[in-house]
Every structure is written in structure tokens, then in C-alpha cells.
Amino acid sequence: MNSLLVFLLIQTASHAIERIAEVNLDRSKPFTINMHPGRTTTIDLPCAISYAMAGAYNDLKAEIGPDKDSSLVLWLTSHASSPTNLVVRCDERVLVFDIIPSRNNHQDYLKIKKITEKPVSGKLIADSKNYIAMPSFRKKELIKKSESF
């Protein structure tokens, strides 16, 4: 019985979320962050953040800084119970995070060392003077510059 308990504890510990981590972020898919309601998480990115927008605004607060524009502080309210997303503009890139409320796992600090992206499938041929590439979750979409925001 004791060996079974030790095995289960080792398995649980080996699958635990690292509270402090340095990671590479693949921009082609959302990055999951586990947060304990009522706690904060700090994310350091390798680029300047121009905005951060939470899906469930009343559950997740995001603040750029306070010490540098490549740092983001998140706070998950104590009543948050449903997953939400966070969209961050970092230089010319859009990054998507899935925020998962968890009473068992919490990530206090993430340093994003490098942002990578899978190549877009298919051919993307356009005159860069008249078109811009707009990032989306799975592909790049071309929009005439006169139609852009």
C-alpha cells in the first residue's frame, strides 16, 4: 500500500505545473496559463506590449508594466471559475493565452524567451504596397490597406 501511495505522489509531482518558468511560445496556438483565483501572475515578453484584452473582463484584470512595457501583470478575481482568454498585441504580433482557473495549480511567473510561429500553409502572394497580412488563429488573411482599421 505504501509503495502505491509513493508512486501516486511521484506521478502527481511529475505532472505539476511549474510556478516559475521560462518558455518558448508558439504563436500559432493559444498558450495555457493556470491561475489560482485571487492570485497574480507576471508575464515577461521579448517585445513591447501595446494592449492586453481579457475575454471575461470582470474575472481577469491585465496591466502592462508597471516597470517596463514588455511586462504584463494578471490578476484573476477570487470568484472566477470559468476559463477565459487573453489577447495581447506585442510589437506587430498578436498572442493568445487561455487562462484556466485552478485551485490546485498556479503559475506565478512566466518568462517568454522566444516567440515562434509555424509557417502559413499554402501560398501567400501579394503586393506589399497594396495589401497587409492580418494575423488570425490559423492563417494569414489579406486585407487591402484602404480597408484596414
Contact map, one row per residue, 1 for C-alpha under 8 A:
11111000000000000000000000000000000000000000000000000000000000000000000000000000000000000000000000000000000000000000000000000000000000000000000000000
11111100000000000000000000000000000000000000000000000000000000000000000000000000000000000000000000000000000000000000000000000000000000000000000000000
11111110000000000000000000000000000000000000000000000000000000000000000000000000000000000000000000000000000000000000000000000000000000000000000000000
11111111000000000000000000000000000000000000000000000000000000000000000000000000000000000000000000000000000000000000000000000000000000000000000000000
11111111100000000000000000000000000000000000000000000000000000000000000000000000000000000000000000000000000000000000000000000000000000000000000000000
01111111110000000000000000000000000000000000000000000000000000000000000000000000000000000000000000000000000000000000000000000000000000000000000000000
00111111111000000000000000000000000000000000000000000000000000000000000000000000000000000000000000000000000000000000000000000000000000000000000000000
00011111111100000000000000000000000000000000000000000000000000000000000000000000000000000000000000000000000000000000000000000000000000000000000000000
00001111111110000000000000000000000000000000000000000000000000000000000000000000000000000000000000000000000000000000000000000000000000000000000000000
00000111111111000000000000000000000000000000000000000000000000000000000000000000000000000000000000000000000000000000000000000000000000000000000000000
00000011111111100000000000000000000000000000000000000000000000000000000000000000000000000000000000000000000000000000000000000000000000000000000000000
00000001111111110000000000000000000000000000000000000000000000000000000000000000000000000000000000000000000000000000000000000000000000000000000000000
00000000111111110000000000000000000000000000000000000000000000000000000000000000000000000000000000000000000000000000000000000000000000000000000000000
00000000011111110000000000000000000000000000000000000000000000000000000000000000000000000000000000000000000000000000000000000000000000000000000000000
00000000001111111000000000000000000000000000000000000000000000000000000000000000000000000000000000000000000000000000000000000000000000000000000000000
00000000000111111100000000000000000000000000000000000000000000000000000000000000000000000000000000000000100000000000000000000000000000000000000000000
00000000000000111110000000000000010000000000000000000000000000000000000000000000000000000000000000000000111000000000000000000000000000000000000000000
00000000000000011111100000000000000000000000000000000000000000000000000000000000000000000000000000000000001000000000000000000000000000000000000000000
00000000000000001111100000000000000000000000000000000000000000000000000000000000000000000000000000000000011110000000000000000000000000000000000000000
00000000000000000111110000000000000000000000000000000000000000000000000000000000000000000000000000000000001111000000000000000000000000000000000000000
00000000000000000111111000000000000000000000000000000000000000000000000000000000000000000000000000000000000011100000000000000000000000000000000000000
00000000000000000001111100000000000000000000000000000000000000000000000000000000000000000000000000000000000001111000000000000000000000000000000000000
00000000000000000000111110000000000000000000000000000000000000000000000000000000000000000000000000000000000001111100000000000000000000000000000000000
00000000000000000000011111000000000000000000000000000000000000000000000000000000000000000000000000000000000000011111000000000000000000000000000000000
00000000000000000000001111100010000000000000000000000000000000000000000000000000000000000000000000000000000000011111000000000000000000000000000000000
00000000000000000000000111111110000000000000000000000000000000000000000000000000000000000000000000000000000000000011110000000000000000000000000000000
00000000000000000000000011111100000000000000000000000000000000000000000000000000000000000000011100000000000000000011110000000000000000000000000000000
00000000000000000000000001111100000000000000000000000000000000000000000000000000000000000000000000000000000000000000110000000000000000001100000000000
00000000000000000000000001111110000000000000000000000000000000000000000000000000000000000000000100000000000000000000000000000000000000001000000000000
00000000000000000000000001111111000000000000000000000000000000000000000000000000000000000000001111000000000000000000000000000000000000000000000000000
00000000000000000000000011001111100000000000000000000000000000000000000000000000000000000000000111000000000000000000000000000000000000000000000000000
00000000000000000000000000000111110000000000000000000000000000000000000000000000000000000000000011110000000000000000000000000000000000000000000000000
00000000000000000000000000000011111000000000000000000000000000000000000000000000000000000000000011110000001000000000000000000000000000000000000000000
00000000000000001000000000000001111100000000000000000000000000000000000000000000000000000000000000111100111000000000000000000000000000000000000000000
00000000000000000000000000000000111110111000000000000000000000000000000000010000000000000000000000111110111100000000000000000000000000000000000000000
00000000000000000000000000000000011111100000000000000000000000000000000000010000000000000000000000001111110000000000000000000000000000000000000000000
00000000000000000000000000000000001111100000000000000000000000000000000000111111100000000000000000001110000000000000000000000000000000000000000000000
00000000000000000000000000000000000111110000000000000000000000000000000000111110000000000000000000000000000000000000000000000000000000000000000000000
00000000000000000000000000000000001111111000000000000000000000000000000000111100000000000000000000000000000000000000000000000000000000000000000000000
00000000000000000000000000000000001001111100000000000000000000000000000011110000000000000000000000000000000100000000000000000000000000000000000000000
00000000000000000000000000000000001000111110000000000000000000000000000011100000000000000000000000000000001111000000000000000000000000000000000000000
00000000000000000000000000000000000000011111000000000000000000000000001111000000000000000000000000000000000111000000000000000000000000000000000000000
00000000000000000000000000000000000000001111100000000000000000000000001110000000000000000000000000000000000011110000000000000000000000000000000000000
00000000000000000000000000000000000000000111110000000000000000000000011100000000000000000000000000000000000001110000000000000000000000000000000000000
00000000000000000000000000000000000000000011111100000000000000000000011000000000000000000100000000000000000000111000000000000000000000000000000000000
00000000000000000000000000000000000000000001111100000000000000000000010000000000000000000000000000000000000000011110000000000000000000000000000000000
00000000000000000000000000000000000000000000111110000000000000000000010000000000000000000110000000000000000000000000000000000000000000000000000000000
00000000000000000000000000000000000000000000111111000000000000000000110000000000000000000110000000000000000000000000000000000000000000000000000000000
00000000000000000000000000000000000000000000001111110000000000010000111100000000000000011110000000000000000000000000000000000000000000000000000000000
00000000000000000000000000000000000000000000000111110000000000000000100000000000000000011110000000000000000000000000000000000000000000000000000000000
00000000000000000000000000000000000000000000000011111000000000010000000000000000000000011100000000000000000000000000000000000000000000000000000000000
00000000000000000000000000000000000000000000000011111100000001110000000000000000000001111000000000000000000000000000000000000000000000000000000000000
00000000000000000000000000000000000000000000000000111110100001000000000000000000000001110000000000000000000000000000000000000000000000000000000000000
00000000000000000000000000000000000000000000000000011111100111000000000000000000000111100000000000000000000000000000000000000000000000000000000000000
00000000000000000000000000000000000000000000000000001111100100000000000000000000000111000000000000000000000000000000000000000000000000000000000000000
00000000000000000000000000000000000000000000000000000111111100000000000000000000000110000000000000000000000000000000000000000000000000000000000000000
00000000000000000000000000000000000000000000000000001111111110000000000000000000000000000000000000000000000000000000000000000000000000000000000000000
00000000000000000000000000000000000000000000000000000001111110000000000000001000000000000000000000000000000000000000000000000000000000000000000000000
00000000000000000000000000000000000000000000000000000001111110000000000000011011000000000000000000000000000000000000000000000000000000000000000000000
00000000000000000000000000000000000000000000000000000111111111000000000001111001000000000000000000000000000000000000000000000000000000000000000000000
00000000000000000000000000000000000000000000000000000100111111100000000001111000000000000000000000000000000000000000000000000000000000000000000000000
00000000000000000000000000000000000000000000000000011100000111110000000111100000000000000000000000000000000000000000000000000000000000000000000000000
00000000000000000000000000000000000000000000000000010000000011111100000111000000000000000000000000000000000000000000000000000000000000000000000000000
00000000000000000000000000000000000000000000000010110000000001111101111110000000000000000000000000000000000000000000000000000000000000000000000000000
00000000000000000000000000000000000000000000000000000000000000111111111110000000000000000000000000000000000000000000000000000000000000000000000000000
00000000000000000000000000000000000000000000000000000000000000111111101000000000000000000000000000000000000000000000000000000000000000000000000000000
00000000000000000000000000000000000000000000000000000000000000001111101000000000000000000000000000000000000000000000000000000000000000000000000000000
00000000000000000000000000000000000000000000000000000000000000011111111000000000000000000000000000000000000000000000000000000000000000000000000000000
00000000000000000000000000000000000000000000000111000000000000011111111100000000000000000000000000000000000000000000000000000000000000000000000000000
00000000000000000000000000000000000000000001111110000000000000011001111100000000000000000100000000000000000000000000000000000000000000000000000000000
00000000000000000000000000000000000000000111100010000000000000011111111110000000000000000000000000000000000000000000000000000000000000000000000000000
00000000000000000000000000000000000000000111000010000000000001111000111111000000000000000000000000000000000000000000000000000000000000000000000000000
00000000000000000000000000000000000000011110000000000000000001111000001111100000000000000000000000000000000000000000000000000000000000000000000000000
00000000000000000000000000000000000000011100000000000000000111100000000111110000000000000000000000000000000000000000000000000000000000000000000000000
00000000000000000000000000000000000011111000000000000000000111000000000011111000000000000000000000000000000000000000000000000000000000000000000000000
00000000000000000000000000000000001111110000000000000000001110000000000001111101000000000000000000001000000000000000000000000000000000000000000000000
00000000000000000000000000000000000011100000000000000000011110000000000000111111000000000000000000000000000000000000000000000000000000000000000000000
00000000000000000000000000000000000011100000000000000000000000000000000000011111000000000000000000000000000000000000000000000000000000000000000000000
00000000000000000000000000000000000011000000000000000000001000000000000000001111100000000000000000000000000000000000000000000000000000000000000000000
00000000000000000000000000000000000010000000000000000000001100000000000000011111110000000000000000001000000000000000000000000000000000000000000000000
00000000000000000000000000000000000010000000000000000000000000000000000000000011111000000000000000001000000000000000000000000000000000000000000000000
00000000000000000000000000000000000000000000000000000000000000000000000000000001111100000000000000011000000000000000000000000000000000000000000000000
00000000000000000000000000000000000000000000000000000000000000000000000000000000111110000000000001111000000000000000000000000000000000000000000000000
00000000000000000000000000000000000000000000000000000111000000000000000000000000011111000000000001110000000000000000000000000000000000000000000000000
00000000000000000000000000000000000000000000000000000111000000000000000000000000001111100000000111100000000000000000000000000000000000000000000000000
00000000000000000000000000000000000000000000000000011110000000000000000000000000000111110000000111100000000000000000000000000000000000000000000000000
00000000000000000000000000000000000000000000000000011100000000000000000000000000000011111000011110000000000000000000000000000000000000000000000000000
00000000000000000000000000000000000000000000000011111000000000000000000000000000000001111100011100000000000000000000000000000000000000000000000000000
00000000000000000000000000000000000000000000000011110000000000000000000000000000000000111111111000000000000000000000000000000000000000000000000000000
00000000000000000000000000000000000000000000101111100000000000000000010000000000000000011111111000000000000000000000000000000000000000000000000000000
00000000000000000000000000000000000000000000001111000000000000000000000000000000000000001111100000000000000000000000000000000000000000000000000000000
00000000000000000000000000000000000000000000000000000000000000000000000000000000000000001111110000000000000000000000000000000000000000000000000000000
00000000000000000000000000000000000000000000000000000000000000000000000000000000000000001111111000000000000000000000000000000000000000100000000000000
00000000000000000000000000100000000000000000000000000000000000000000000000000000000000111101111100000000000000000000000000000000000000100000000000000
00000000000000000000000000100100000000000000000000000000000000000000000000000000000000111100111110000000000000000000000000000000000000000000000000000
00000000000000000000000000101110000000000000000000000000000000000000000000000000000011110000011111000000000000000000000000000000000000000000000000000
00000000000000000000000000000111100000000000000000000000000000000000000000000000000011100000001111100000000000000000000000000000000000000000000000000
00000000000000000000000000000111100000000000000000000000000000000000000000000000001111000000000111110000000000000000000000000000000000000000000000000
00000000000000000000000000000001111000000000000000000000000000000000000000000000001111000000000011111000000000000000000000000000000000000000000000000
00000000000000000000000000000001111000000000000000000000000000000000000000000000011100000000000001111100000000000000000000000000000000000000000000000
00000000000000000000000000000000011110000000000000000000000000000000000000010001111000000000000000111110000000000000000000000000000000000000000000000
00000000000000000000000000000000011110000000000000000000000000000000000000000000000000000000000000011111110000000000000000000000000000000000000000000
00000000000000000000000000000000001110000000000000000000000000000000000000000000000000000000000000001111110000000000000000000000000000000000000000000
00000000000000000000000000000000000100000000000000000000000000000000000000000000000000000000000000000111110000000000000000000000000000000000000000000
00000000000000011000000000000000011100000000000000000000000000000000000000000000000000000000000000000111111000000000000000000000000000000000000000000
00000000000000001010000000000000011100000000000000000000000000000000000000000000000000000000000000000111111100000000000000000000000000000000000000000
00000000000000001111000000000000111000001000000000000000000000000000000000000000000000000000000000000000111111000000000000000000000000000000000000000
00000000000000000011000000000000001000011100000000000000000000000000000000000000000000000000000000000000011111000000000000000000000000000000000000000
00000000000000000011100000000000000000001110000000000000000000000000000000000000000000000000000000000000001111100000000000000000000000000000000000000
00000000000000000001111000000000000000001111000000000000000000000000000000000000000000000000000000000000001111110000000000000000000000000000000000000
00000000000000000000111000000000000000000011100000000000000000000000000000000000000000000000000000000000000011111000000000000000000000000000000000000
00000000000000000000011110000000000000000011110000000000000000000000000000000000000000000000000000000000000001111110000000000000000000000000000000000
00000000000000000000011110000000000000000000110000000000000000000000000000000000000000000000000000000000000000111110000000000000000000000000000000000
00000000000000000000001110000000000000000000010000000000000000000000000000000000000000000000000000000000000000011111000000000000000000000000000000000
00000000000000000000000111100000000000000000010000000000000000000000000000000000000000000000000000000000000000011111100000000000000000000000000000000
00000000000000000000000111100000000000000000000000000000000000000000000000000000000000000000000000000000000000000111110000000000000000000000000000000
00000000000000000000000001110000000000000000000000000000000000000000000000000000000000000000000000000000000000000011111000000000000000000000000000000
00000000000000000000000001110000000000000000000000000000000000000000000000000000000000000000000000000000000000000001111100000000000000000000000000000
00000000000000000000000000000000000000000000000000000000000000000000000000000000000000000000000000000000000000000000111110000000000000000000000000000
00000000000000000000000000000000000000000000000000000000000000000000000000000000000000000000000000000000000000000000011111100000000000000111000000000
00000000000000000000000000000000000000000000000000000000000000000000000000000000000000000000000000000000000000000000001111100000000000000010000000000
00000000000000000000000000000000000000000000000000000000000000000000000000000000000000000000000000000000000000000000000111110000000000000000000000000
00000000000000000000000000000000000000000000000000000000000000000000000000000000000000000000000000000000000000000000000111111000000000000000000000000
00000000000000000000000000000000000000000000000000000000000000000000000000000000000000000000000000000000000000000000000001111100000000000000000000000
00000000000000000000000000000000000000000000000000000000000000000000000000000000000000000000000000000000000000000000000000111110000000000000000000000
00000000000000000000000000000000000000000000000000000000000000000000000000000000000000000000000000000000000000000000000000011111011000000000000000000
00000000000000000000000000000000000000000000000000000000000000000000000000000000000000000000000000000000000000000000000000001111111000000000000000000
00000000000000000000000000000000000000000000000000000000000000000000000000000000000000000000000000000000000000000000000000000111111100000000000000000
00000000000000000000000000000000000000000000000000000000000000000000000000000000000000000000000000000000000000000000000000000011111100000000000000000
00000000000000000000000000000000000000000000000000000000000000000000000000000000000000000000000000000000000000000000000000000111111100000000000110000
00000000000000000000000000000000000000000000000000000000000000000000000000000000000000000000000000000000000000000000000000000111111110000000011110000
00000000000000000000000000000000000000000000000000000000000000000000000000000000000000000000000000000000000000000000000000000001111111000000011110000
00000000000000000000000000000000000000000000000000000000000000000000000000000000000000000000000000000000000000000000000000000000001111100001111000000
00000000000000000000000000000000000000000000000000000000000000000000000000000000000000000000000000000000000000000000000000000000000111110001111000000
00000000000000000000000000000000000000000000000000000000000000000000000000000000000000000000110000000000000000000000000000000000000011111011100000000
00000000000000000000000000000000000000000000000000000000000000000000000000000000000000000000000000000000000000000000000000000000000001111111100000000
00000000000000000000000000011000000000000000000000000000000000000000000000000000000000000000000000000000000000000000000000000000000000111110000000000
00000000000000000000000000010000000000000000000000000000000000000000000000000000000000000000000000000000000000000000000100000000000000011111000000000
00000000000000000000000000000000000000000000000000000000000000000000000000000000000000000000000000000000000000000000000110000000000000111111100000000
00000000000000000000000000000000000000000000000000000000000000000000000000000000000000000000000000000000000000000000000100000000000011110111110000000
00000000000000000000000000000000000000000000000000000000000000000000000000000000000000000000000000000000000000000000000000000000000011110011111000000
00000000000000000000000000000000000000000000000000000000000000000000000000000000000000000000000000000000000000000000000000000000001111000001111100000
00000000000000000000000000000000000000000000000000000000000000000000000000000000000000000000000000000000000000000000000000000000001111000000111110110
00000000000000000000000000000000000000000000000000000000000000000000000000000000000000000000000000000000000000000000000000000000011100000000011111110
00000000000000000000000000000000000000000000000000000000000000000000000000000000000000000000000000000000000000000000000000000000011100000000001111110
00000000000000000000000000000000000000000000000000000000000000000000000000000000000000000000000000000000000000000000000000000000000000000000000111110
00000000000000000000000000000000000000000000000000000000000000000000000000000000000000000000000000000000000000000000000000000000000000000000001111111
00000000000000000000000000000000000000000000000000000000000000000000000000000000000000000000000000000000000000000000000000000000000000000000001111111
00000000000000000000000000000000000000000000000000000000000000000000000000000000000000000000000000000000000000000000000000000000000000000000000000111
